Amino acid sequence: MTHTPEDRRYSKDHEWVRTASDTAKVGLTDHAQRRLGDIVFVELPKAGDRFEAGEPFGSVESVKAVSEVCMPVTGTVTAVNEGLDESPESVNGDPYDDGWLIEIRADDPAQINSLLSAGQYEEYIREEAAE
């Protein structure tokens, strides 16, 4: 069973968003990191880079595959988790805290509210598994 904290919103691409004042952290969900397996490399953008919702902003390489990571909302990267350069496995160990990927400033913060709640995301992954 995957862990889905209630204090975040979720995309159908399996990213989470947690707001804090005027910025938001973004990372991979527990479900996504479990599907990927052991993560060995993370490629992230630079602070100042801007992405549209749904646009790939980086990639995560595991022992199984390389997967793109998509921007859950339109915005500008304000910081990246530089600790992942040395310890990409942090995404596996703690995807919701130490394993965050980027921090962003959303163009329209209300867009975050249109993402899935924890309950909606859990329902989505159950439906996805049934297909």
Sequence and secondary structure as in RCSB ss.txt:
>XXXX:A:sequence
MTHTPEDRRYSKDHEWVRTASDTAKVGLTDHAQRRLGDIVFVELPKAGDRFEAGEPFGSVESVKAVSEVCMPVTG
TVTAVNEGLDESPESVNGDPYDDGWLIEIRADDPAQINSLLSAGQYEEYIREEAAE
>XXXX:A:secstr
     TTSEE TTSEEEEEETTEEEEEE HHHHHHH SEEEEE   TT EE TT EEEEEEESS EEEEE SSSE
EEEEE THHHH TTHHHH TTTTT  EEEEESSTHHHHTSB HHHHHHHHHHHHH 
